[in-house]
Amino acid sequence: MYEHYRRTELEQFVEHLYKTNGIIEPEQITITELSNRLNVWVHYVEAKSRAVESRTGMRSMFIDERLTREEQRMDFLHELCHLLRHVGNQMILPDLFTQAQEYEAFNFVFYAAIPFFMFSRMPIPDNRQKALEYIAYNFNVTLQFAAKRLAQIERRILQGQFDAVASQCCTTIETKDQEPAVGTTVYAFYDSSADVSGPSQLVIEADEKAVDSADDYLFSVDGPFDRLELEDLPYYNRCTRLFAQDLIYKDGMIGVNFAVLNLKYGRNQQYVLHMKDIERVVYLGKYF
């Protein structure tokens, strides 16, 4: 029944996190159980919920005691995503990153509250209302939350079915003719299957002259960027993946030095950067 369901990278992360820490049943998805198994210190205060990680790696969370128990659990899951997935102070990071972080944390709550690996082995009733009541009861969530998660799962299954049919009809992708690169351009790719609202990757494409330059190439992390569409990707399937240690942070800008990259990876005109690596470099560049 669920063979066409596609887990996102974030959903796979949650599943691995839970299984690795022995969280395999819905009744274990509580603040007490999760905080004990994941080594998170929880404090209840009369203030907005937030998470903090010290320089020594100790994880703490402040939960708003004025909220209901269900709201506190949802806040805990939201802040848990920030602890496990994000770096930096959201008050000073660029909007591009904070918006993406909040969107990812929003999705994390759905995956963490109703993990698919638990959901998929349960006898979900065929009747929709009974199914929602069953899900809400077993995962201790509201009917509204259960309805949103069930709809999300159904959409993923439907998309997987469409993709399976499309792959049978179109076994090859023809690349369109591309003009040689002129100058250096940064493109943004928005992955519809990812769990971020902003671009998931940036692609740097440089011409022959730029690749041979020893000067740093810098650009604003906030863009604007030209957009890559799905049909453009075959042309960029030989991009070299860059990591945080390959990037430069200078005067509020992010960038690369092609001469250094040539020595490290060989001469290339196309590089792909993941936004989480860029975010890490921006944070470390500002505060360390």
C-alpha positions in Angstrom: 0.0 0.0 0.0 2.8 2.4 0.8 5.4 1.3 -1.8 5.1 4.6 -3.6 5.6 6.8 -0.5 8.8 8.8 -0.7 10.5 9.9 2.5 12.2 13.3 2.4 15.8 13.7 3.7 14.4 15.3 6.8 12.0 12.4 7.4 14.8 9.9 7.0 16.7 11.9 9.5 13.9 11.6 12.1 13.4 7.9 11.4 17.2 7.2 11.9 17.2 9.4 15.1 14.3 7.5 16.6 15.4 4.0 15.7 19.0 4.7 16.9 17.8 5.9 20.2 15.2 3.1 20.7 12.1 5.3 20.0 10.0 2.8 18.2 6.4 3.1 19.6 4.0 6.1 19.5 3.7 6.2 23.3 7.4 7.0 23.5 7.0 10.4 21.7 6.8 12.4 24.9 8.9 15.3 26.2 10.1 13.2 29.1 11.0 10.1 27.0 12.6 12.1 24.1 14.6 14.5 26.4 16.0 11.5 28.4 17.0 9.5 25.4 18.4 12.5 23.4 20.1 14.1 26.5 18.2 17.4 26.4 17.7 19.3 29.6 14.2 20.7 29.7 13.1 23.7 31.9 9.6 25.2 32.1 9.4 29.0 32.3 6.9 31.8 31.7 8.5 32.8 28.4 8.4 31.8 24.8 9.8 28.3 24.1 13.4 28.2 22.8 16.4 25.9 22.6 20.0 26.5 23.5 23.2 24.6 22.9 26.3 25.6 24.9 29.8 25.7 23.6 30.5 22.4 25.4 27.6 20.7 23.5 25.1 20.6 26.3 21.5 20.9 25.0 18.9 22.8 26.9 15.3 23.7 26.2 13.0 26.2 27.8 9.3 25.4 27.3 6.6 27.9 27.9 4.7 26.6 31.0 1.7 28.7 30.1 0.9 26.4 27.2 -1.3 23.3 27.3 0.5 19.9 27.5 -0.2 19.3 23.8 1.2 22.7 22.8 4.2 22.2 25.0 4.9 18.9 23.2 4.7 20.5 19.8 6.9 23.3 20.9 9.4 20.8 22.2 9.5 19.0 18.8 9.9 22.3 17.0 12.8 23.4 19.1 14.3 19.9 19.0 14.7 20.4 15.2 16.6 23.6 15.8 18.9 21.8 18.3 19.6 18.9 16.0 19.6 20.5 12.6 20.5 24.1 12.8 23.4 26.3 13.9 23.6 29.9 14.8 21.5 32.6 16.5 18.3 33.1 14.5 18.2 36.7 15.6 21.3 37.6 13.5 21.3 35.1 10.6 20.1 36.3 7.2 16.3 36.0 6.5 17.1 33.4 3.8 18.4 31.0 6.5 15.9 31.7 9.3 12.9 31.3 7.0 14.3 28.0 5.8 15.0 26.8 9.3 11.5 27.6 10.5 10.0 25.9 7.5 12.1 22.8 8.2 11.2 22.8 11.9 7.5 23.1 10.9 7.8 19.9 8.8 10.0 18.2 11.5 7.1 18.4 13.9 4.8 16.4 11.6 7.5 13.7 11.0 8.4 13.5 14.7 4.9 13.5 16.1 3.6 10.9 13.5 6.7 9.0 12.1 5.9 7.2 8.9 7.8 4.1 10.0 5.3 3.8 12.9 2.3 4.9 10.9 2.9 2.4 8.1 2.7 -0.7 10.3 -0.5 0.3 12.0 -4.0 -0.9 10.9 -5.4 2.4 9.7 -9.2 2.2 9.2 -10.5 2.7 5.7 -13.2 5.1 6.9 -11.6 8.6 7.0 -13.2 9.9 10.1 -12.3 6.7 12.0 -8.8 6.8 10.5 -8.3 10.3 11.9 -9.7 9.3 15.3 -7.4 6.3 15.3 -4.3 8.3 14.4 -5.1 11.1 16.9 -5.6 8.6 19.7 -2.6 6.5 19.1 -0.1 9.4 18.4 -1.7 11.7 21.0 -2.3 14.5 18.6 -5.4 16.6 17.7 -7.8 15.6 15.0 -6.7 18.6 13.0 -3.1 17.7 13.2 -3.9 14.0 12.3 -5.8 15.3 9.3 -2.9 17.4 8.0 -0.4 14.5 8.4 -2.7 12.0 6.7 -3.2 14.4 3.8 0.6 14.9 3.6 1.1 11.1 3.4 -1.6 10.7 0.8 0.0 13.5 -1.4 3.4 11.8 -1.1 1.9 8.5 -2.2 0.1 10.1 -5.1 3.2 11.9 -6.2 5.2 8.7 -6.0 2.6 7.0 -8.3 2.9 9.8 -10.8 6.6 9.6 -10.8 6.5 5.8 -11.3 4.3 6.2 -14.4 6.5 9.0 -15.7 9.7 7.0 -15.3 8.2 4.2 -17.4 7.1 6.7 -20.2 10.4 8.7 -20.2 13.5 6.6 -19.7 15.9 9.3 -20.9 16.2 13.0 -20.5 17.4 15.1 -23.4 19.6 18.0 -22.4 18.9 21.3 -24.2 21.7 23.1 -25.9 23.5 25.5 -23.6 25.6 28.5 -24.5 29.1 28.6 -23.0 29.2 30.4 -19.6 30.0 34.1 -19.7 31.4 35.5 -16.4 30.3 33.9 -13.2 26.7 33.2 -12.3 25.0 31.8 -9.1 21.9 29.8 -9.6 19.4 28.6 -7.0 17.6 25.3 -7.2 14.3 24.8 -5.3 13.8 21.1 -4.5 10.0 20.5 -4.3 10.6 17.3 -2.3 12.8 19.0 0.3 11.7 20.5 3.6 12.9 24.0 3.2 11.0 27.0 1.7 14.1 28.6 0.2 16.6 27.2 -2.3 18.1 23.8 -1.3 21.2 24.2 -3.4 23.2 26.9 -5.1 25.1 26.3 -8.3 28.1 28.4 -9.3 28.9 28.4 -13.0 32.1 30.2 -14.2 33.6 30.9 -17.6 37.2 29.9 -18.6 38.6 33.3 -17.5 37.0 33.2 -14.1 38.1 29.6 -13.4 41.7 30.6 -14.1 41.6 33.6 -11.8 43.4 33.7 -8.5 41.0 36.3 -7.1 38.2 35.4 -4.6 34.7 35.3 -6.1 32.2 36.6 -3.5 28.4 37.0 -3.6 25.6 37.9 -1.2 24.0 35.0 0.6 20.6 36.8 0.2 20.8 36.8 -3.6 19.1 37.5 -5.8 19.9 34.3 -7.7 18.8 33.1 -11.2 16.6 30.1 -10.8 17.3 26.6 -12.1 14.4 24.6 -13.2 14.1 20.8 -13.1 14.6 20.5 -16.9 17.9 22.4 -16.5 19.5 19.9 -14.1 20.8 17.4 -16.7 23.2 20.1 -17.9 24.6 20.4 -14.3 24.9 16.7 -13.5 28.7 16.9 -13.4 28.9 19.7 -10.8 31.6 19.3 -8.2 30.1 19.2 -4.7 31.6 21.8 -2.3 31.6 21.7 1.5 31.8 24.3 4.2 35.6 24.1 4.4 35.8 25.0 0.7 34.0 28.3 1.2 35.2 31.8 2.0 33.4 34.3 4.3 34.5 37.9 3.9 32.8 41.3 4.6 29.3 39.6 4.9 29.8 37.8 1.6 30.2 34.1 0.8 32.4 32.9 -1.9 35.1 30.6 -3.4 38.6 30.8 -4.8 38.7 28.9 -8.1 42.5 28.6 -8.0 42.3 26.7 -4.7 39.4 24.6 -6.0 41.4 23.7 -9.1 44.2 22.4 -6.9 41.9 20.4 -4.7 39.3 19.0 -7.1 40.7 19.6 -10.6 39.6 22.2 -13.0 35.9 22.6 -13.2 33.4 25.3 -14.3 30.4 24.1 -12.2 30.1 23.7 -8.4 27.1 22.9 -6.2 26.7 24.2 -2.7 24.2 23.0 -0.1 22.5 25.7 1.9 23.3 24.1 5.3 27.0 24.4 4.5 26.6 28.0 3.5 24.7 28.7 6.7 27.4 27.1 8.8 30.2 29.2 7.2 28.2 32.4 7.7 27.7 31.7 11.3 31.3 30.7 12.0 32.6 33.7 9.9 30.6 36.1 12.1 31.3 34.8 15.5 34.6 32.8 15.5 
